Amino acid sequence: MATRKAAPARKLKVSSKVRKVRRLITGHDSRGRSKIVSDKPSPHVIATAGVPVFGVTDIWRTARSPADNKSTKDPCKGIQQLTPQRNGTVVRVVQFPPDKVWMKKINSKDAFATLGKSGRAALAANKGSARHPMMHTTETVDYAIILKGEIWAVMDIGEKKMVEGDVLVQRGTNHAWSNRSDKPCHVAFILIDAQPLRRVTR
């Protein structure tokens, strides 16, 4: 089965206001005992579309299911894609600045281009909805967990405000995120590769 090739990460300026995400990774010693093998901020951070305070931090990736727990390599190194590889997963934290900080400045194509080929494909999959410039669709199941702040989940029809502790299950639907508050919103995302849906628009 073909896999999605990963594009190299793009090095863009990230604001010091983007919160560093502490990443703890477990492993085993030579006797098979569990331990923490790494405890430091994830280095895999970009500022999408050159907006310094719009931070995307990748935490971990898996490339298949069942996942490989034997490798000691950092699976995020050298990869910056919106979606996981075929049969894979990706965990990331996104810091969404207030809409008023970036909405009038951003170019949607440039924004999704910072997330590689799969980012561009996600934007292209938006079937004409103009509700939000960042409307996009991915072939994934996403668990979106609000860590701090508030944000609106925008759909083709309707929208819902989410606050700290809320969880959205996004099942391959066209969507966008809108932060209408005065403070950044931090959202953890777990993306899992899924079978594509045949979406019919009227």
NORLINWO-V587708 format. One line per field, one symbol per residue. ss: DSSP state (H for helix, E for strand, L for the rest). psi: psi as a letter, one per 30 degrees, with the letter a starting at -180 (. if undefined). burial: I if it has 24 or more other ideal C-beta (glycine too) atoms within 12 Angstrom, else O. A space follows every 10 residues. Layout:
ss->???
psi->???
burial->???
This chain:
ss->LLLLLLLLLL LLLLLLLLLL LEEEEEEELL LLLEEEEEEE ELLLEEEHHH LLLLEEEEEE EELLLLLLLL LLLLLLLLLL LLLLLLLLEE EEEEEELLHH HHLLLLLHHH HHHLLHHHHH HHHHLLLLLL LLLLLELLLE EEEEEEEELE EEEEELLLEE EEELLLEEEE ELLLEEEELL LLLLEEEEEE EEELLLLLLL LL
psi->kklkkklkkk jlkkkffkkk jkjkklalaf ggkkljfkjl kkfikljkgg jfgikjjkel kkflklljge kgljffkgki kelllkgalk klkkjjlkef efeffkjeee efffgaefee eeeffjigkg fkfgklklil kkjjjjekal lkjklejllk kklkflkkjj iglkllkjjg agllkkkkkj kkklkkkjkk k.
burial->OOOIOIOOII OIOIOOOIIO IOIOIOOOOO OOOOOOOOOO OIOIIIIIIO IOIIIIIIII IIIOOOOOOO OOOOIIOOII IIIIIIIIII IIIIIIIIIO IIIOOIOIOI IIIIIIOIII IIIOIIOOIO OIIIIIIIII IIOIIIIIII IIIIIIOOOO OIOOOOOIOI OIIIIIIIII OOOIIIIIII IIIIOOOOOO OO
